[in-house]
Amino acid sequence: MANKLYTDAAAALEGLLFDGMTICSGGFGLCGIPERLIDAIEASGVRNLTVVSNNCGIDGVGLGKLLRSHQIGKVIASYVGENKEFERQYLAGEIEVEFCPQGTLAERCRAGGAGIPGFYTKTGVGTLVAEGKETKDFDGETYVLERGIVADLAIVKGWKADGAGNLLFRKTARNFNQPMATASKRTVAEVEEVVPTGSLDPDGIHVPGIFIKRMIMGGPYDKQIEFRTTRAREAA
C-alpha cells in the first residue's frame, strides 16, 4: 500500500494543481474547513479556479483568502453572505457565481461520487435556479434536472484517519466534507490525528480510504467563530 501521509500541504498538493481546475472544498462556514490545504493553494498561485463549496469563507479566512488573492473565477455555492470581498467582486463582475440550493448542492456532490450524472428534484422549480435546465413531470409534479459534480480535486478536513486513509469526521464538521470527499478525481484530506491502520471501527468509517489519495496532519487548529455574540454579565 502506498504511503498516503505527506509532510505538509504543499507536498500533498504537488502535481495536482493547475489553472482553470475545479475544486470541491469541504466545510460549512468556518466549521470543518481544510485550512492548511487552502493556504497551500493560495501560496501556489494557481488561478481561474472553479470552487464548489457551501459558502466561500469570510473576509481573509478560509476560502476568503483565495477570493482576496483573485484566484477564484467561479463559485458554485448555496450561501455567499458574510463576505464583503465576495460581494464586491460579484457586483463588479469580477467573479461568476452559480447559486445552488443547499440540499441540491450536497446531493450533486453525493451523486457525482456515486457515478450518477444527474437527478431530478422539485427544489428550484419555477425559480431562477431552474432557468435553462431540463424539466420533467413525474406523477403530475414538475422536477428540474440537476447534474452531479465531479471535481478535479477535493480538499476535506477530517478528525481521525488511519494509515489507509479511512476517515472519521467529528460531529457537525462532517457536513459537506463527506459527500465532497467522493466527488472528485483525487481527494486530499487534512486530519487532526492519524491512528494505526485497523484501529478504527469499520462500522464507524465515514469515508473509506479508497477515496483518499493523500493526507496531511494539519493540527493544531485555532477555533474561529464567524460572529462572536456576547452579553454583559448580570450583576451578582
N, C-alpha and C positions, 0 to 999 in steps of 0.2 A: 504494500500500500504506500502510495506517495505521501511524503510529508506535507500536510496541508497548513502547518503553522509557520508563518513568516515572522521575521524580526520586527517589522514595523509596517505602517500603512503604505508607504511609498513602495516598499519591496513587494507587498501583496498586490499592488495595482500595476506593477511594472509590466509593460507589454499589452495591457488591456484597454488603455485609454486612447481615444482618437477623436479628432474634431468631428462634430456632427453626429455623435453617437447618442443613443437613448439609454438613460439610466433610471432604474427604479430605486427609489430611496425610501427605506422603511422609517417608521416612527409616526408620531401623532403630536403635532405641536413641537414641544421640546422633549417629549417622553419617548424613550427608546430610539433616539436618532443615532446614526453611525457617525459620531463626531470626528473621530480620528480619520476615517476614510474621506469624509467631506473635506477636512483640512488638506489631505494629500491631493485630492482632486484640484483644490484651489491652487496649491503650490505647483501642480503640473503645468498649469497654463492652458489646458485643453479648452476649446471654445465651441460655441454654437451648439450647446448641449440641449437635448430634449429631456427634461426631468419629469418623471412621474412620481408624484408624492401627494399625500393627503393635503399638505399645505407647504409653504416654502419658508418655514422658519420665521424668525423675527429679524429685525434690523441687526445685521452683523453677527447673528448667531445661527448655527446650523446651515441650512441651505441659503439663508440670508447672506452668507459670505460669498457664495457663488453669484448671487444677484449683484452684490456690491462690486465684484470684480468683472461684471458683464460677461460672464462665461456661459450664461444660460440664454438660449434663443427662444425656447418654447417651454411652457409649463403645462402639464396635464394634472389638474388638481380639483379637489372638491371645495376647498376653502382657502381664500387668499387674504384674509384680514390680518391685522396686527403687524403689517409690514409696509411702512411708508415708502421705502425704496421700490418695492414691488408695485405699489400703486402708481408711483411717479413714472416708472418705466412703461407700465401698461398704458397710462393716459398719454404718454409721449410717443407711443407707437414703437418703442424700443424692444418690446418683447411680445411674443404671441402667447395667448392664454386659451386653453381649452378647458372649460368648466365641465365637470362630470359629477353627478350626484354621488354622495359618499359610498352608499351601498353598491352602486353600479361600478364605481372605481375599484372597490375591493373585489367584486365579482369578475371584473375584466382581468384583473391580475390572477385570481384563482383559476379562471378559465384558461388563460394563457399557459399557466403552469400545468394544467391538466390536458393540454393539447386540443382544447376546444376553441375553434377560430371565431365563434360568435354565438350570441344567445339573444333571446327576446325578453324584454322587460316592459312593464307598464310605466315605470318611473320615467318621467320626462315627456310622455306623450302629450302633444298639444302645446308644448313649450318650445323655447329656443333650443333646448337640449336636443330635440328631435329633428331640427331643421337639416335637410339634406340627407337624412338617414332613411333606410328602408323600413316600412311598417307592414304589419301583417295582422289579420284578425284571427283570433282563436276563441271559439265559443262565444262569439258576439262581442268580444272585447278587443281593442286595438293595442298592439305591442310594438315597440321600436327595437330594431336590431342594433346591438352594441358589439363591437369587436373585442376579442380577447387581446391582451397585451403581452408581448414577449420582447423584453428589452435586450440590448447588447450586454448590459451589465446590471446586476442588482447589488446594492450595498445595504446590509442589515446589521442590527445591533442585537446580540444575544446576551443572555445571562451566563449560562454554562454551556460548554461544549466538551465532547471527548475528542480524542486524537483522530477519530474517523470523521469528525465534522458534524456529528449528531448534535442538534441544538435544542436548548431549552430557553424560553423567554420568561421573564418574571412579571406576573400579573398583567397590568394594562400595557406594559411595554411590548406585549405580544402583538397588539393592534395590527398595523399594516405590515409588520415585519414577516409574519408567517406567509401570507399569500405572495408577497413580493420576492421572498427567497426562492420561490419556484418559477417565477415569471421572467426568466432571463436565460440567455445562453451561458452566462457564467455568473456565479454569485460569490461575493467576498463578504465574510462576516467578521465583525469585531465583537469580542466577548470579554466578560469580566473575569472569567475563570475557565481554565482548561483542566479537566479531570481525566484520569486514566480510561482508556477505551474499555468498555464493558462495565463501567461502574454506574452508568445511568440506567434507570429502569426503562426497558424497551417500550413498555406501555405508556410511558410519560413523555416520549420524544415528540417535540412539536414539529421539527423539520428533520427528516432523515439526512444523513451525511452525504448521500448520493447527489444531493443538490448543491452542496457546498464545495467549491473548488479550492478556496484559500481562506485562511483565518489569521487574525492577529489578536493579541492580548491588548485591549485598549485602555484598561484602567490604570490608575484610579480616576474616577469622574467626580466633577463638582455638580451637585444637584442645582439645576437652573429652573427658575419659575418665571413664566411669561408675565404674569401680573401678580405682584405681591400686594395683597389687601390686608390691612391691619386696622385695628381699632384701639382706642385708648383703653387702658386698663381701668376697671371700675375701682373706685376708692375702697380701701379695706374697711 
